Amino acid sequence: MSDDKPKPKLQSIKDVVDQLAAAKAARNAAPAEEAAPAPTAEPQHKSRHRARTIARLAAVQALYQMELSGTGVEAVVREFSDHRFEGDLEGETLAEADEDYFAEIVRTVVADQRGIDQAITARLASGWRLERLDATLRAILRAGTYELTHRRAVPTEVVIDEYVELAKAFFDAAEAKFVNAALDGIARDVR
């Protein structure tokens, strides 16, 4: 990564959500030579997964907002709960989110930011400081590191895939690869 911070790609919330859903569908597509799985009570599972994906996206947005504005964690959690979830955002309806999961991510990242930042910094190139990364990239890494360190029941692959896809939604391939490598290294350190 160069010394210049990458600029996030500007996309609507709907575009990001659609991109994340398409990436999830592509990962879960069965190879042609394998039989398709039998239908199950999957809609509830898909709905829960999508709600978690939206919670992760919102958590990254909230962490970014907090860093730029200096707004406190409880005010941001309340703002998202009162005005953003299942409401109109940028002229579009944000899909249902797991609000408890969102709040847990944001609150714990803030409460354990020193430990989370140390875990991330340990995986940066020699001489790199976390502050040199774009604020959105820091938010993605902090939220992903939170899940790797505090939510061990969530499979490592799920955490890394979700945050790599978020990075792809906001940045070019180089930053997504960086997120993948950093979170993979952190996972090896903490799991």
C-alpha positions in Angstrom: 0.0 0.0 0.0 1.3 3.4 -0.9 1.8 6.3 1.5 -1.3 7.9 0.0 -4.5 6.7 1.6 -6.9 5.1 -0.8 -10.1 6.9 -1.4 -13.3 4.8 -0.8 -15.4 4.2 -3.9 -18.7 6.1 -3.6 -21.7 3.7 -3.8 -25.2 3.9 -2.5 -26.2 1.7 0.5 -28.4 -0.4 -1.8 -25.5 -1.0 -4.2 -23.3 -2.1 -1.3 -26.0 -4.4 0.1 -26.7 -5.9 -3.4 -22.9 -6.4 -3.9 -22.6 -8.2 -0.6 -25.6 -10.4 -1.4 -24.2 -11.3 -4.9 -20.8 -12.2 -3.4 -22.5 -14.4 -0.8 -24.6 -16.1 -3.5 -21.5 -16.7 -5.6 -19.6 -18.2 -2.6 -22.6 -20.5 -1.8 -23.2 -21.6 -5.4 -22.8 -25.4 -5.6 -20.4 -26.6 -8.4 -22.2 -28.1 -11.4 -21.0 -31.6 -10.7 -22.4 -31.6 -7.2 -26.1 -32.2 -6.5 -28.0 -29.2 -5.2 -28.8 -29.5 -1.5 -32.3 -30.5 -0.5 -34.6 -27.6 0.4 -34.7 -26.9 4.1 -36.0 -24.2 6.5 -33.3 -22.0 4.9 -35.2 -18.7 4.5 -34.9 -18.0 8.2 -31.2 -18.8 8.1 -30.7 -16.5 5.0 -32.7 -13.8 6.7 -30.5 -14.0 9.8 -27.3 -14.0 7.8 -28.5 -11.0 5.8 -29.4 -9.2 9.0 -25.9 -9.9 10.3 -24.3 -8.7 7.0 -26.3 -5.4 7.3 -25.3 -5.1 11.0 -21.6 -5.4 9.9 -22.0 -2.8 7.2 -23.8 -0.5 9.6 -21.1 -1.1 12.3 -18.4 -0.1 9.8 -20.3 3.0 8.9 -20.9 3.9 12.6 -17.2 3.4 13.5 -16.3 5.6 10.6 -18.8 8.2 11.6 -17.6 8.2 15.2 -14.0 8.6 14.2 -14.7 11.5 11.9 -17.2 13.3 14.0 -16.1 12.4 17.5 -19.7 11.4 18.4 -19.9 9.0 21.4 -20.8 5.3 21.0 -24.2 5.5 22.7 -25.3 8.4 20.6 -24.3 6.7 17.3 -26.0 3.4 18.4 -29.2 5.3 19.2 -29.0 7.3 15.9 -28.8 4.0 13.9 -31.6 2.4 15.9 -33.9 5.4 15.7 -33.2 6.7 12.2 -31.3 4.3 10.0 -32.4 0.7 10.5 -35.5 -0.2 8.5 -35.8 3.4 7.5 -34.9 5.6 4.7 -31.2 6.2 4.2 -29.9 8.1 1.2 -33.3 7.7 -0.3 -33.3 4.0 0.0 -34.6 1.5 2.6 -31.9 -0.3 4.5 -32.7 -4.0 4.9 -33.5 -5.4 8.3 -30.4 -5.5 10.5 -29.5 -7.5 13.5 -29.5 -4.4 15.7 -28.2 -6.2 18.8 -25.3 -7.6 16.8 -24.6 -4.1 15.4 -24.6 -2.5 18.8 -22.4 -5.2 20.3 -19.8 -4.7 17.5 -19.7 -1.0 17.9 -19.7 -0.9 21.7 -17.0 -3.6 22.0 -14.7 -2.1 19.4 -14.9 1.2 21.3 -14.4 -0.5 24.7 -11.5 -2.7 23.6 -10.1 -0.4 20.9 -6.6 -0.4 22.4 -6.4 -4.3 22.3 -8.1 -4.4 18.8 -5.7 -1.8 17.5 -2.7 -3.7 18.9 -3.8 -6.8 17.1 -4.2 -4.9 13.8 -0.9 -3.1 14.2 0.9 -6.4 14.8 -0.1 -7.3 11.2 0.9 -4.1 9.5 4.1 -3.8 7.6 7.1 -2.7 9.6 7.0 1.0 10.2 3.3 1.4 9.3 1.0 3.0 11.8 -2.7 2.4 11.9 -3.3 6.1 11.5 -1.9 5.9 8.0 -4.8 3.8 6.8 -8.0 5.3 5.5 -10.7 5.7 8.2 -13.0 3.3 6.4 -10.3 0.7 6.2 -9.6 1.1 9.9 -13.3 0.7 10.6 -13.4 -2.5 8.6 -10.3 -3.9 10.3 -11.5 -3.0 13.7 -14.9 -4.6 13.3 -13.4 -7.7 11.7 -10.8 -8.0 14.5 -13.6 -7.6 17.1 -15.4 -10.6 15.6 -12.2 -12.7 15.4 -11.2 -11.9 19.0 -14.6 -11.8 20.8 -17.0 -13.9 18.7 -15.2 -17.2 18.4 -18.4 -19.1 17.6 -18.5 -17.2 14.3 -16.4 -19.2 11.8 -13.1 -17.5 10.8 -13.9 -17.9 7.2 -17.3 -16.1 7.6 -15.7 -13.2 9.4 -12.9 -12.8 6.8 -15.2 -13.2 3.8 -17.8 -10.7 5.1 -15.2 -8.0 5.8 -13.3 -8.7 2.5 -16.6 -8.2 0.7 -17.2 -5.0 2.6 -13.7 -3.8 1.6 -14.5 -4.7 -2.1 -17.7 -2.6 -1.8 -15.7 0.5 -0.7 -12.3 0.0 -2.3 -10.4 -1.5 -5.1 -8.9 -5.0 -5.1 -5.6 -4.0 -3.5 -7.4 -2.9 -0.3 -9.6 -6.0 -0.2 -6.5 -8.2 -0.5 -4.9 -6.2 2.3 -8.0 -6.7 4.5 -7.9 -10.4 3.7 -4.2 -10.7 4.6 -4.5 -8.7 7.8 -7.6 -10.5 9.1 -6.1 -13.9 8.2 -3.0 -13.0 10.2 -5.0 -11.8 13.1 -7.1 -15.0 13.1 -3.9 -17.0 13.2 -2.7 -14.9 16.1 -5.9 -15.1 18.2 -7.7 -18.3 17.3 
